[in-house]
Structures are given as C-alpha cells and as structure tokens.
Amino acid sequence: MTVEGGRLKTYVEGFDRIMEGGIPEGHLVLVSGTPGTMKSSLTYYMLYHQAMENGITSVYVTLEQSRESLLKQMEKMGMPTEPVKDKLHVLDLGIIRKKLKEVQGGSSWLHVFKSYMSNLKENLDYKILVIDSLDVLETMAEVSNRRTELFYLFEWMRDLGATIMLISESSTEKIMDGKYDEGYLSDGIITLKMQVIREVESQRRIRCVKMRETNHDPSYYSLLYSNGKFQVTRVISE
C-alpha cells in the first residue's frame, strides 16, 4: 500500500522522490493554487493510481464541480471510472445535500457534513479524503471566527484517521505571507502556479513548500501531463 516509512505515493513521476517517497500517511495537506493549475486533476490522479495499484479506498468530495462533469474530465485524461468505481468514491454537493436533508433537523450544515463524512469513514474505511474546495466548505459553513473554526475543523479532520488533501484557490503568495491560517495548521503544503516564461507561453509549476516529517526539496518544478501521466522536471527556462 505504501512505500517504506508509511508514505502514500502521488504517482507523479519525479515528485515522490523529492518528498522521500511521498506524503506521510495521516497528514493533512493543503493543495493550493490559482484556477487552471490542475489541482483537482492532480489530487484525483493520486487517488486513481492508489486505487489501481494498491486497492486503496478513497473519497473525493467536489463542492463546486458536479460528479458527472468531474468524472467526464478525468476520463478524457485517461482515467476511466469503471476500474476504480468500488474504491474511488466521488461525491458532489447535490448528493451530499440530498443525504443531509434526511438527517439535518436543526443542526448546522457543517455539523451534519461532519457527521456524514464520519459515517462514511465507518462504512467505507477510506484511507484518503479530498475536499474540493476548502473555500466553498467555509462559505457553506458560514465561518465567522476563521482562526478558531479552522483550528477545530482541522482537528476534526485529523481525528478521521485518514490522509486528507484540501484544495484551496489561494495563491502561493497568500499562503506564504502568513495571513492564511490553513498554512500553519496543515502538515503539508503543495502549491501550483502558472509561470509566464515567454510573452505567448506559460508553464505549470509545482512546489512542495512544507511537508512535516520529510526532508523535501522546496524548489519549483515544471509540472507536465502527457499520455495519461503526470511528471515533474527541473525548471530550465524563465
């Protein structure tokens, strides 16, 4: 299931090597970046290959894109749904809302959402949970005291006993300037960005900014996708 040391491979060629084999199991990792940097595709890719290679059960919660749209997109990228349908469970906001109405009563949306995800953990025993995105989750939960509420939200996620990946639309600069609480609350931060390298050309870049329990390379790498595979290469040109 994992490489030596209890790490989950991302299956991004070259990227696991710079993180001593992958993401430590049980970590809560922020995957941040501006729109178009392939955050959703990258995290789904990891879950897909963990299901295919190791039979690991995971849940991908999409709060913005519909389940049908996401799966169609991933199939076009060479990840057919059928081989992993019993291991990789994709839930969208419509499905969750329908389930929540059955049990909500007078409870807050966030409280019922937590209960639902906890019940799923008991029933499916998923090892990896992706929430796409933290921004929408905060909006729907009507977070008022962000620092306190995020702290307790992150603690609840850690108690699930899974590896958590939180997708965020925050840019690298915002995460790194210390104003965003999720940066220091998380165990790891992987950032993606679009780098203009010529007037008519941009390049996707990826960086492991932070990964606890890991001697990682914090440099930016070029992120490439070709023939159904993600890979990173050294940045050659600016």
C-alpha positions in Angstrom: 0.0 0.0 0.0 2.7 2.5 0.8 6.4 2.8 0.4 8.8 2.4 3.3 8.1 4.7 6.2 4.4 4.8 5.8 4.1 7.2 2.8 1.5 7.4 0.1 2.9 7.9 -3.4 1.4 10.6 -5.6 2.5 8.6 -8.7 3.7 11.9 -10.2 7.0 10.9 -11.8 9.9 12.6 -10.1 7.7 14.3 -7.4 7.7 11.4 -4.8 11.5 11.3 -5.0 11.8 14.9 -3.7 9.4 14.1 -0.8 11.3 11.0 0.4 8.8 8.7 -1.3 5.5 10.5 -0.9 3.1 12.0 1.6 3.3 10.6 5.1 0.1 8.7 6.0 -2.3 10.6 8.2 -1.0 14.1 7.1 -3.4 16.9 6.3 -2.1 18.5 3.1 -3.1 21.8 1.6 -3.0 21.8 -2.3 -3.2 25.4 -3.2 -3.1 27.4 -6.5 -4.9 29.7 -8.8 -7.6 28.4 -11.2 -6.3 26.3 -14.1 -3.3 24.9 -12.3 -4.7 21.3 -12.3 -5.2 21.0 -8.6 -8.3 18.8 -8.9 -6.7 16.7 -11.7 -3.6 16.2 -9.7 -5.3 15.0 -6.5 -7.8 12.8 -8.4 -4.8 11.3 -10.2 -3.2 10.3 -6.9 -6.5 8.6 -5.7 -6.9 6.9 -9.0 -3.5 5.3 -9.0 -3.7 4.4 -5.3 -6.9 2.5 -6.2 -5.4 0.9 -9.3 -2.1 0.0 -7.9 -2.9 -0.7 -4.2 -6.6 -1.1 -3.9 -6.9 1.8 -1.5 -10.3 3.2 -0.8 -10.7 7.0 -1.0 -13.4 9.7 -1.2 -13.3 12.8 -3.4 -15.7 15.5 -2.3 -16.4 18.1 -5.0 -18.3 21.1 -3.8 -18.0 23.1 -7.0 -18.0 20.8 -10.0 -20.6 18.1 -10.5 -19.7 14.5 -10.1 -20.7 13.8 -13.8 -18.5 16.7 -15.0 -15.5 15.7 -12.9 -15.6 12.1 -14.0 -16.0 13.0 -17.6 -13.0 15.3 -17.4 -10.9 12.6 -15.7 -11.9 10.0 -18.3 -10.7 12.4 -21.1 -7.4 12.5 -19.2 -7.0 8.7 -19.4 -8.6 7.7 -16.1 -11.7 5.6 -16.8 -14.2 5.3 -14.0 -15.2 1.7 -14.3 -11.9 0.0 -13.0 -12.0 2.1 -9.7 -15.7 2.5 -9.1 -15.6 0.4 -6.0 -12.6 2.1 -4.5 -12.7 5.7 -5.6 -16.0 7.3 -4.4 -16.8 10.8 -5.8 -19.5 12.8 -4.0 -20.8 16.2 -5.2 -22.7 18.9 -3.4 -26.0 17.7 -4.9 -25.6 14.2 -3.5 -24.4 15.5 -0.1 -27.3 17.9 0.2 -29.8 15.1 -0.6 -28.3 13.0 2.2 -28.1 15.9 4.6 -31.8 16.7 4.3 -32.6 13.3 5.6 -30.7 13.8 8.9 -30.3 17.6 9.2 -33.0 18.6 11.6 -32.0 21.7 13.4 -28.2 21.1 13.1 -25.8 23.4 11.3 -24.7 22.4 7.8 -21.1 21.9 8.9 -22.2 19.7 11.8 -24.2 17.4 9.6 -21.5 17.4 6.9 -19.0 16.2 9.6 -21.4 13.5 10.7 -21.9 12.3 7.1 -18.2 12.1 6.5 -17.6 10.3 9.8 -20.3 7.8 8.9 -18.7 7.3 5.5 -15.4 6.6 7.3 -17.0 3.9 9.4 -18.8 2.3 6.4 -16.1 2.6 3.7 -13.0 2.9 5.9 -11.5 5.3 3.3 -7.8 5.9 3.7 -7.6 9.2 1.7 -10.1 12.1 1.7 -10.0 15.0 -0.8 -12.2 18.1 -0.2 -12.5 20.4 -3.2 -12.5 23.0 -2.1 -11.8 24.5 1.4 -13.1 27.9 0.1 -16.5 26.6 -0.7 -16.7 24.5 2.5 -16.0 27.7 4.5 -18.7 29.6 2.7 -21.3 26.9 3.2 -20.4 26.6 6.8 -20.8 30.3 7.2 -17.5 30.6 9.1 -17.3 33.8 11.2 -14.3 33.3 13.5 -12.0 31.9 10.9 -8.9 31.2 13.1 -10.8 29.3 15.8 -13.2 27.5 13.5 -10.5 26.4 11.1 -8.5 25.0 14.0 -11.3 22.8 15.2 -12.2 21.8 11.6 -8.6 20.7 11.0 -8.6 18.8 14.3 -11.8 17.0 13.3 -10.3 16.0 10.0 -7.2 14.6 11.7 -9.4 12.5 14.0 -10.9 10.8 11.0 -7.7 8.7 10.8 -7.2 9.3 7.1 -4.8 11.2 4.9 -6.5 14.5 4.0 -6.0 16.7 1.0 -7.6 20.1 1.0 -7.8 22.0 -2.3 -7.6 25.8 -2.0 -7.8 28.6 -4.5 -5.3 30.7 -2.5 -2.2 31.7 -4.4 1.2 30.7 -3.3 2.0 34.3 -2.2 -1.1 34.5 0.0 -0.3 31.2 1.7 3.3 32.1 2.3 2.8 35.6 3.7 1.4 34.1 6.9 -2.1 35.7 6.8 -3.8 32.4 5.9 -4.3 30.2 9.0 -4.6 27.0 6.9 -0.9 27.3 6.0 0.4 26.8 9.5 -2.4 24.4 10.6 -1.7 21.9 7.8 1.0 19.3 7.9 2.0 19.9 4.3 1.6 22.5 1.6 1.8 21.8 -2.1 1.4 24.8 -4.4 0.8 25.1 -8.1 1.1 28.1 -10.3 1.2 29.3 -13.9 4.5 30.8 -14.7 4.8 33.1 -17.8 8.1 32.1 -19.5 7.6 34.0 -22.8 5.1 36.5 -24.0 2.9 33.9 -25.5 3.7 30.9 -23.3 3.0 29.8 -19.7 4.2 26.8 -17.8 2.6 25.0 -14.9 4.9 24.8 -11.8 4.6 22.7 -8.6 6.4 23.1 -5.3 6.3 21.2 -2.0 6.5 24.2 0.3 6.1 22.2 3.5 5.9 18.6 4.5 6.3 17.6 8.1 8.5 14.6 8.9 10.1 15.0 5.5 13.4 16.3 4.2 11.9 17.6 1.0 13.2 19.8 -1.9 11.3 23.1 -1.7 12.2 24.1 -5.3 9.7 24.8 -8.0 9.5 22.1 -10.7 7.8 22.2 -14.1 4.6 20.1 -14.0 3.8 18.2 -17.2 1.0 15.9 -18.2 1.3 13.6 -21.2 0.0 10.2 -22.3 -2.0 9.8 -19.1 0.9 10.6 -16.8 2.0 13.5 -14.6 5.7 14.2 -14.2 7.9 16.9 -12.9 11.1 18.2 -14.4 13.7 20.7 -13.3 12.9 24.2 -14.3 15.1 25.1 -17.3 14.0 28.5 -18.5 12.3 31.6 -17.1 
